[in-house]
Structure formats: structure tokens, C-alpha cells
Amino acid sequence: MRYLTAIEAPARAATRWLALIGFAGLLILAIMTTLDVLMRWLFDNPLHGVNDVSAVVMAVVIASCIPANLEGRKNILVDVLGAMTGPRSTRLLDAFGGFVTLLFIAAMAWQFVGYTESMYDSGRRTWVLVL
């Protein structure tokens, strides 16, 4: 158990840094969107590729915040059944919920790997990457 404690603090710090990087990306995206709107309005010349970049950045922002959310146990929790059945069943339900969360994240990762491979194999690119 001592080894778990030794890696717990660096892991918590890493999740917070990931979330900070994600929110920095969100700030950059907000600045880009604002500049795009201003360029369209003032000069009738938008920033090209903001939509493509925003799709990627939003995915990274969301993915970078998931570890911090899981580490901080900020999940939505409905504890009615555990409250009715006692502390032991509450621990079992929490363990089951953690296991289901793990399965869900693993399934999402598996689907992203397949999607990425299909995008690579088909040679699909955004118009910004082609230029």
C-alpha cells in the first residue's frame, strides 16, 4: 500500500496539469473564435480553419479533464440504494460503479483507436491539412 501512496501525489499533480493544459486550449480556442468573428465583421476575411481546429481542440479539452474528474471523484452520485442497505453494500456499489466506469472508458478508447485507423487507412484529411 505504501507504493500506491508514493505514486498518488504525482498522479494527482499530473491530472491537474492535464486539466490546466486542457483549459489553456479552451482559452486559445475562445481567442481564435473571437478573432474569427472580429475578422469576419471588420474585414470580411475570416480566419481559415477555425472550425477544423475547434473540433480537435474541444476533443482534447474534454479528454484532458476526464482524469482530473475521475481523480477528484467529481462524478454524479445517487446513493439511495447504498443508504438503504448499509456501508458494506455502499462500498460494493462504489466498486461496481468504478468498474463500470473503467469498462466505459476502455470501450471509448477502443472505439477511438478503430476510428483513427479507419481515418488513416482511407487517407481522409481536412481541407486545412491538405493546404
N, CA and C atoms as an extended XYZ file, in Angstrom:
393
Properties=species:S:1:pos:R:3:atomname:S:1:resname:S:1:resid:I:1 pbc="F F F"
N         0.818       -1.197        0.000 N   MET     1
C         0.000        0.000        0.000 CA  MET     1
C         0.862        1.261        0.000 C   MET     1
N         2.088        1.147        0.518 N   ARG     2
C         2.978        2.295        0.569 CA  ARG     2
C         3.339        2.759       -0.846 C   ARG     2
N         3.451        1.803       -1.800 N   TYR     3
C         3.785        2.156       -3.172 CA  TYR     3
C         2.663        2.961       -3.810 C   TYR     3
N         1.438        2.615       -3.477 N   LEU     4
C         0.306        3.360       -4.010 CA  LEU     4
C         0.343        4.798       -3.517 C   LEU     4
N         0.688        4.984       -2.249 N   THR     5
C         0.779        6.325       -1.694 CA  THR     5
C         1.907        7.109       -2.354 C   THR     5
N         2.990        6.424       -2.713 N   ALA     6
C         4.128        7.100       -3.322 CA  ALA     6
C         3.809        7.628       -4.716 C   ALA     6
N         2.934        6.979       -5.438 N   ILE     7
C         2.587        7.460       -6.781 CA  ILE     7
C         1.315        8.295       -6.793 C   ILE     7
N         0.608        8.344       -5.674 N   GLU     8
C        -0.658        9.059       -5.639 CA  GLU     8
C        -0.476       10.569       -5.818 C   GLU     8
N         0.473       11.165       -5.108 N   ALA     9
C         0.677       12.613       -5.215 CA  ALA     9
C         1.123       13.022       -6.617 C   ALA     9
N         2.110       12.348       -7.233 N   PRO    10
C         2.461       12.731       -8.606 CA  PRO    10
C         1.321       12.506       -9.596 C   PRO    10
N         0.531       11.464       -9.389 N   ALA    11
C        -0.594       11.206      -10.286 CA  ALA    11
C        -1.641       12.312      -10.161 C   ALA    11
N        -1.907       12.751       -8.941 N   ARG    12
C        -2.857       13.864       -8.745 CA  ARG    12
C        -2.348       15.131       -9.403 C   ARG    12
N        -1.063       15.401       -9.230 N   ALA    13
C        -0.477       16.598       -9.844 CA  ALA    13
C        -0.564       16.501      -11.371 C   ALA    13
N        -0.320       15.310      -11.909 N   ALA    14
C        -0.383       15.131      -13.366 CA  ALA    14
C        -1.796       15.366      -13.888 C   ALA    14
N        -2.804       14.896      -13.161 N   THR    15
C        -4.181       15.111      -13.620 CA  THR    15
C        -4.536       16.592      -13.601 C   THR    15
N        -4.040       17.300      -12.601 N   ARG    16
C        -4.322       18.743      -12.539 CA  ARG    16
C        -3.619       19.488      -13.676 C   ARG    16
N        -2.389       19.082      -13.983 N   TRP    17
C        -1.668       19.703      -15.100 CA  TRP    17
C        -2.365       19.413      -16.423 C   TRP    17
N        -2.855       18.185      -16.585 N   LEU    18
C        -3.600       17.858      -17.807 CA  LEU    18
C        -4.833       18.738      -17.947 C   LEU    18
N        -5.555       18.913      -16.848 N   ALA    19
C        -6.750       19.759      -16.889 CA  ALA    19
C        -6.368       21.208      -17.192 C   ALA    19
N        -5.267       21.670      -16.615 N   LEU    20
C        -4.810       23.039      -16.879 CA  LEU    20
C        -4.449       23.217      -18.352 C   LEU    20
N        -3.780       22.227      -18.925 N   ILE    21
C        -3.451       22.275      -20.351 CA  ILE    21
C        -4.730       22.292      -21.186 C   ILE    21
N        -5.703       21.484      -20.786 N   GLY    22
C        -6.986       21.471      -21.498 CA  GLY    22
C        -7.682       22.812      -21.449 C   GLY    22
N        -7.691       23.429      -20.275 N   PHE    23
C        -8.348       24.726      -20.161 CA  PHE    23
C        -7.570       25.818      -20.884 C   PHE    23
N        -6.246       25.680      -20.965 N   ALA    24
C        -5.463       26.619      -21.775 CA  ALA    24
C        -5.853       26.484      -23.249 C   ALA    24
N        -6.049       25.247      -23.692 N   GLY    25
C        -6.520       25.025      -25.059 CA  GLY    25
C        -7.893       25.644      -25.282 C   GLY    25
N        -8.747       25.551      -24.272 N   LEU    26
C       -10.075       26.157      -24.377 CA  LEU    26
C        -9.970       27.675      -24.470 C   LEU    26
N        -9.050       28.271      -23.712 N   LEU    27
C        -8.836       29.712      -23.780 CA  LEU    27
C        -8.324       30.117      -25.159 C   LEU    27
N        -7.376       29.352      -25.695 N   ILE    28
C        -6.861       29.643      -27.031 CA  ILE    28
C        -7.973       29.522      -28.070 C   ILE    28
N        -8.823       28.510      -27.925 N   LEU    29
C        -9.951       28.348      -28.844 CA  LEU    29
C       -10.908       29.539      -28.750 C   LEU    29
N       -11.160       30.021      -27.541 N   ALA    30
C       -12.040       31.182      -27.375 CA  ALA    30
C       -11.435       32.421      -28.033 C   ALA    30
N       -10.126       32.590      -27.893 N   ILE    31
C        -9.458       33.731      -28.526 CA  ILE    31
C        -9.531       33.598      -30.049 C   ILE    31
N        -9.287       32.394      -30.565 N   MET    32
C        -9.361       32.177      -32.009 CA  MET    32
C       -10.767       32.464      -32.539 C   MET    32
N       -11.778       32.013      -31.815 N   THR    33
C       -13.160       32.238      -32.246 CA  THR    33
C       -13.484       33.727      -32.239 C   THR    33
N       -13.030       34.420      -31.196 N   THR    34
C       -13.259       35.864      -31.119 CA  THR    34
C       -12.568       36.584      -32.271 C   THR    34
N       -11.319       36.200      -32.547 N   LEU    35
C       -10.603       36.807      -33.676 CA  LEU    35
C       -11.287       36.504      -35.000 C   LEU    35
N       -11.796       35.286      -35.140 N   ASP    36
C       -12.503       34.915      -36.370 CA  ASP    36
C       -13.732       35.788      -36.570 C   ASP    36
N       -14.500       35.971      -35.506 N   VAL    37
C       -15.706       36.805      -35.600 CA  VAL    37
C       -15.329       38.245      -35.917 C   VAL    37
N       -14.315       38.767      -35.230 N   LEU    38
C       -13.902       40.143      -35.490 CA  LEU    38
C       -13.361       40.315      -36.911 C   LEU    38
N       -12.582       39.354      -37.386 N   MET    39
C       -12.051       39.428      -38.749 CA  MET    39
C       -13.178       39.372      -39.780 C   MET    39
N       -14.197       38.558      -39.523 N   ARG    40
C       -15.338       38.498      -40.439 CA  ARG    40
C       -16.089       39.830      -40.449 C   ARG    40
N       -16.269       40.388      -39.266 N   TRP    41
C       -17.081       41.596      -39.137 CA  TRP    41
C       -16.345       42.827      -39.661 C   TRP    41
N       -15.084       42.977      -39.266 N   LEU    42
C       -14.350       44.185      -39.629 CA  LEU    42
C       -13.782       44.155      -41.047 C   LEU    42
N       -13.252       43.020      -41.468 N   PHE    43
C       -12.521       42.970      -42.731 CA  PHE    43
C       -13.127       42.014      -43.763 C   PHE    43
N       -14.208       41.367      -43.395 N   ASP    44
C       -14.843       40.376      -44.272 CA  ASP    44
C       -13.827       39.317      -44.731 C   ASP    44
N       -12.932       38.949      -43.813 N   ASN    45
C       -11.876       37.988      -44.119 CA  ASN    45
C       -11.683       37.088      -42.884 C   ASN    45
N       -12.362       35.952      -42.831 N   PRO    46
C       -12.290       35.114      -41.635 CA  PRO    46
C       -10.944       34.394      -41.505 C   PRO    46
N       -10.684       33.909      -40.306 N   LEU    47
C        -9.525       33.039      -40.090 CA  LEU    47
C        -9.888       31.665      -40.645 C   LEU    47
N        -9.108       31.162      -41.545 N   HIS    48
C        -9.414       29.883      -42.167 CA  HIS    48
C        -9.019       28.735      -41.238 C   HIS    48
N        -9.894       27.756      -41.129 N   GLY    49
C        -9.597       26.552      -40.367 CA  GLY    49
C       -10.010       26.571      -38.916 C   GLY    49
N       -10.691       27.618      -38.475 N   VAL    50
C       -11.093       27.676      -37.065 CA  VAL    50
C       -12.046       26.529      -36.726 C   VAL    50
N       -12.947       26.193      -37.635 N   ASN    51
C       -13.878       25.084      -37.368 CA  ASN    51
C       -13.139       23.763      -37.223 C   ASN    51
N       -12.159       23.522      -38.105 N   ASP    52
C       -11.392       22.280      -38.023 CA  ASP    52
C       -10.594       22.212      -36.728 C   ASP    52
N        -9.961       23.312      -36.385 N   VAL    53
C        -9.156       23.352      -35.158 CA  VAL    53
C       -10.053       23.213      -33.938 C   VAL    53
N       -11.205       23.849      -33.957 N   SER    54
C       -12.082       23.800      -32.780 CA  SER    54
C       -12.587       22.393      -32.514 C   SER    54
N       -12.835       21.617      -33.560 N   ALA    55
C       -13.298       20.240      -33.358 CA  ALA    55
C       -12.223       19.415      -32.648 C   ALA    55
N       -10.978       19.593      -33.055 N   VAL    56
C        -9.891       18.842      -32.433 CA  VAL    56
C        -9.624       19.346      -31.023 C   VAL    56
N        -9.596       20.666      -30.857 N   VAL    57
C        -9.286       21.240      -29.551 CA  VAL    57
C       -10.350       20.862      -28.527 C   VAL    57
N       -11.608       20.884      -28.916 N   MET    58
C       -12.668       20.524      -27.954 CA  MET    58
C       -12.532       19.072      -27.510 C   MET    58
N       -12.174       18.196      -28.431 N   ALA    59
C       -11.971       16.798      -28.049 CA  ALA    59
C       -10.814       16.674      -27.060 C   ALA    59
N        -9.743       17.413      -27.286 N   VAL    60
C        -8.588       17.375      -26.381 CA  VAL    60
C        -8.941       17.988      -25.031 C   VAL    60
N        -9.691       19.076      -25.035 N   VAL    61
C       -10.092       19.723      -23.779 CA  VAL    61
C       -10.916       18.758      -22.933 C   VAL    61
N       -11.879       18.121      -23.544 N   ILE    62
C       -12.730       17.186      -22.797 CA  ILE    62
C       -11.914       16.008      -22.296 C   ILE    62
N       -11.072       15.448      -23.162 N   ALA    63
C       -10.267       14.294      -22.766 CA  ALA    63
C        -9.260       14.646      -21.679 C   ALA    63
N        -8.749       15.859      -21.684 N   SER    64
C        -7.758       16.225      -20.672 CA  SER    64
C        -8.390       16.475      -19.308 C   SER    64
N        -9.667       16.737      -19.276 N   CYS    65
C       -10.334       16.974      -17.995 CA  CYS    65
C       -10.885       15.697      -17.361 C   CYS    65
N       -11.014       14.642      -18.121 N   ILE    66
C       -11.559       13.394      -17.582 CA  ILE    66
C       -10.699       12.827      -16.455 C   ILE    66
N        -9.358       12.754      -16.577 N   PRO    67
C        -8.567       12.209      -15.457 CA  PRO    67
C        -8.722       13.009      -14.170 C   PRO    67
N        -8.752       14.331      -14.261 N   ALA    68
C        -8.921       15.151      -13.060 CA  ALA    68
C       -10.297       14.920      -12.438 C   ALA    68
N       -11.304       14.749      -13.285 N   ASN    69
C       -12.644       14.464      -12.789 CA  ASN    69
C       -12.683       13.120      -12.057 C   ASN    69
N       -12.061       12.115      -12.653 N   LEU    70
C       -12.042       10.793      -12.018 CA  LEU    70
C       -11.212       10.799      -10.739 C   LEU    70
N       -10.072       11.481      -10.771 N   GLU    71
C        -9.211       11.543       -9.584 CA  GLU    71
C        -9.912       12.253       -8.430 C   GLU    71
N       -10.619       13.317       -8.740 N   GLY    72
C       -11.318       14.061       -7.698 CA  GLY    72
C       -12.658       13.476       -7.315 C   GLY    72
N       -13.039       12.381       -7.975 N   ARG    73
C       -14.338       11.733       -7.733 CA  ARG    73
C       -15.480       12.751       -7.819 C   ARG    73
N       -15.468       13.499       -8.909 N   LYS    74
C       -16.476       14.524       -9.136 CA  LYS    74
C       -17.653       13.996       -9.942 C   LYS    74
N       -17.832       12.700       -9.915 N   ASN    75
C       -18.914       12.074      -10.675 CA  ASN    75
C       -20.256       12.398      -10.028 C   ASN    75
N       -21.289       12.309      -10.820 N   ILE    76
C       -22.638       12.431      -10.281 CA  ILE    76
C       -22.938       11.137       -9.537 C   ILE    76
N       -23.432       11.252       -8.321 N   LEU    77
C       -23.626       10.081       -7.477 CA  LEU    77
C       -25.042       10.082       -6.909 C   LEU    77
N       -25.724        8.984       -7.090 N   VAL    78
C       -27.032        8.799       -6.482 CA  VAL    78
C       -26.876        7.641       -5.511 C   VAL    78
N       -26.963        7.925       -4.226 N   ASP    79
C       -26.624        6.949       -3.198 CA  ASP    79
C       -27.848        6.474       -2.420 C   ASP    79
N       -28.965        6.345       -3.089 N   VAL    80
C       -30.191        5.936       -2.408 CA  VAL    80
C       -30.103        4.473       -1.966 C   VAL    80
N       -29.720        3.589       -2.875 N   LEU    81
C       -29.653        2.164       -2.566 CA  LEU    81
C       -28.616        1.886       -1.489 C   LEU    81
N       -27.441        2.520       -1.585 N   GLY    82
C       -26.409        2.327       -0.579 CA  GLY    82
C       -26.833        2.823        0.798 C   GLY    82
N       -27.574        3.920        0.841 N   ALA    83
C       -28.038        4.455        2.111 CA  ALA    83
C       -29.062        3.528        2.760 C   ALA    83
N       -29.821        2.834        1.936 N   MET    84
C       -30.841        1.936        2.484 CA  MET    84
C       -30.252        0.616        2.944 C   MET    84
N       -29.137        0.185        2.362 N   THR    85
C       -28.631       -1.157        2.647 CA  THR    85
C       -27.408       -1.195        3.555 C   THR    85
N       -26.780       -0.068        3.826 N   GLY    86
C       -25.671       -0.061        4.768 CA  GLY    86
C       -24.318        0.221        4.133 C   GLY    86
N       -23.286        0.379        4.991 N   PRO    87
C       -21.961        0.783        4.495 CA  PRO    87
C       -21.261       -0.281        3.643 C   PRO    87
N       -21.443       -1.553        3.969 N   ARG    88
C       -20.767       -2.587        3.177 CA  ARG    88
C       -21.294       -2.623        1.747 C   ARG    88
N       -22.596       -2.569        1.592 N   SER    89
C       -23.160       -2.573        0.247 CA  SER    89
C       -22.820       -1.270       -0.485 C   SER    89
N       -22.671       -0.169        0.259 N   THR    90
C       -22.253        1.086       -0.364 CA  THR    90
C       -20.867        0.937       -0.967 C   THR    90
N       -19.949        0.283       -0.243 N   ARG    91
C       -18.598        0.047       -0.780 CA  ARG    91
C       -18.648       -0.856       -1.997 C   ARG    91
N       -19.485       -1.887       -1.948 N   LEU    92
C       -19.623       -2.778       -3.103 CA  LEU    92
C       -20.206       -2.049       -4.312 C   LEU    92
N       -21.198       -1.211       -4.070 N   LEU    93
C       -21.781       -0.432       -5.164 CA  LEU    93
C       -20.774        0.562       -5.736 C   LEU    93
N       -19.962        1.179       -4.857 N   ASP    94
C       -18.914        2.079       -5.332 CA  ASP    94
C       -17.893        1.335       -6.181 C   ASP    94
N       -17.510        0.143       -5.751 N   ALA    95
C       -16.561       -0.666       -6.522 CA  ALA    95
C       -17.172       -1.053       -7.870 C   ALA    95
N       -18.435       -1.427       -7.859 N   PHE    96
C       -19.113       -1.767       -9.112 CA  PHE    96
C       -19.176       -0.558      -10.040 C   PHE    96
N       -19.494        0.602       -9.487 N   GLY    97
C       -19.543        1.829      -10.283 CA  GLY    97
C       -18.179        2.176      -10.872 C   GLY    97
N       -17.117        1.992      -10.095 N   GLY    98
C       -15.775        2.222      -10.603 CA  GLY    98
C       -15.420        1.264      -11.718 C   GLY    98
N       -15.825        0.011      -11.569 N   PHE    99
C       -15.558       -0.988      -12.601 CA  PHE    99
C       -16.311       -0.667      -13.886 C   PHE    99
N       -17.564       -0.270      -13.773 N   VAL   100
C       -18.350        0.094      -14.953 CA  VAL   100
C       -17.744        1.324      -15.628 C   VAL   100
N       -17.259        2.285      -14.835 N   THR   101
C       -16.597        3.464      -15.406 CA  THR   101
C       -15.346        3.059      -16.171 C   THR   101
N       -14.566        2.144      -15.600 N   LEU   102
C       -13.372        1.639      -16.274 CA  LEU   102
C       -13.730        0.967      -17.595 C   LEU   102
N       -14.764        0.125      -17.582 N   LEU   103
C       -15.194       -0.533      -18.814 CA  LEU   103
C       -15.647        0.472      -19.862 C   LEU   103
N       -16.361        1.497      -19.430 N   PHE   104
C       -16.855        2.516      -20.358 CA  PHE   104
C       -15.698        3.276      -21.006 C   PHE   104
N       -14.715        3.679      -20.207 N   ILE   105
C       -13.569        4.412      -20.743 CA  ILE   105
C       -12.751        3.514      -21.665 C   ILE   105
N       -12.594        2.249      -21.299 N   ALA   106
C       -11.865        1.313      -22.159 CA  ALA   106
C       -12.595        1.117      -23.487 C   ALA   106
N       -13.920        1.027      -23.444 N   ALA   107
C       -14.697        0.874      -24.678 CA  ALA   107
C       -14.575        2.118      -25.557 C   ALA   107
N       -14.593        3.293      -24.946 N   MET   108
C       -14.425        4.523      -25.717 CA  MET   108
C       -13.043        4.558      -26.367 C   MET   108
N       -12.011        4.210      -25.610 N   ALA   109
C       -10.653        4.209      -26.162 CA  ALA   109
C       -10.549        3.222      -27.320 C   ALA   109
N       -11.142        2.067      -27.163 N   TRP   110
C       -11.108        1.056      -28.218 CA  TRP   110
C       -11.777        1.581      -29.489 C   TRP   110
N       -12.901        2.254      -29.340 N   GLN   111
C       -13.605        2.801      -30.499 CA  GLN   111
C       -12.800        3.922      -31.164 C   GLN   111
N       -12.115        4.740      -30.371 N   PHE   112
C       -11.292        5.799      -30.942 CA  PHE   112
C       -10.118        5.230      -31.725 C   PHE   112
N        -9.551        4.135      -31.245 N   VAL   113
C        -8.446        3.504      -31.969 CA  VAL   113
C        -8.937        3.023      -33.339 C   VAL   113
N       -10.082        2.363      -33.359 N   GLY   114
C       -10.642        1.895      -34.624 CA  GLY   114
C       -10.984        3.041      -35.560 C   GLY   114
N       -11.548        4.084      -35.028 N   TYR   115
C       -11.908        5.251      -35.842 CA  TYR   115
C       -10.657        5.903      -36.426 C   TYR   115
N        -9.629        6.051      -35.603 N   THR   116
C        -8.383        6.658      -36.068 CA  THR   116
C        -7.736        5.814      -37.155 C   THR   116
N        -7.738        4.510      -36.968 N   GLU   117
C        -7.182        3.633      -38.000 CA  GLU   117
C        -7.948        3.749      -39.311 C   GLU   117
N        -9.269        3.812      -39.235 N   SER   118
C       -10.062        3.926      -40.464 CA  SER   118
C        -9.819        5.273      -41.148 C   SER   118
N        -9.647        6.336      -40.370 N   MET   119
C        -9.333        7.641      -40.958 CA  MET   119
C        -7.972        7.608      -41.648 C   MET   119
N        -7.006        6.979      -41.013 N   TYR   120
C        -5.661        6.892      -41.583 CA  TYR   120
C        -5.660        6.031      -42.848 C   TYR   120
N        -6.335        4.887      -42.779 N   ASP   121
C        -6.366        3.976      -43.930 CA  ASP   121
C        -7.069        4.583      -45.136 C   ASP   121
N        -8.099        5.367      -44.888 N   SER   122
C        -8.837        5.959      -46.008 CA  SER   122
C        -8.166        7.218      -46.540 C   SER   122
N        -7.179        7.736      -45.796 N   GLY   123
C        -6.470        8.930      -46.244 CA  GLY   123
C        -7.283       10.211      -46.122 C   GLY   123
N        -8.295       10.208      -45.277 N   ARG   124
C        -9.131       11.387      -45.112 CA  ARG   124
C        -8.359       12.491      -44.417 C   ARG   124
N        -8.539       13.707      -44.899 N   ARG   125
C        -7.876       14.887      -44.349 CA  ARG   125
C        -8.870       16.037      -44.355 C   ARG   125
N        -8.635       16.993      -43.495 N   THR   126
C        -9.424       18.229      -43.572 CA  THR   126
C        -8.809       19.117      -44.633 C   THR   126
N        -9.543       20.072      -45.120 N   TRP   127
C        -9.027       20.932      -46.171 CA  TRP   127
C        -7.869       21.777      -45.677 C   TRP   127
N        -7.814       22.050      -44.387 N   VAL   128
C        -6.711       22.828      -43.835 CA  VAL   128
C        -5.420       22.010      -43.874 C   VAL   128
N        -5.510       20.715      -43.557 N   LEU   129
C        -4.317       19.878      -43.570 CA  LEU   129
C        -3.801       19.618      -44.974 C   LEU   129
N        -4.672       19.689      -45.957 N   VAL   130
C        -4.259       19.461      -47.339 CA  VAL   130
C        -3.452       20.650      -47.844 C   VAL   130
N        -3.817       21.856      -47.406 N   LEU   131
C        -3.102       23.070      -47.864 CA  LEU   131
C        -1.763       23.076      -47.293 C   LEU   131
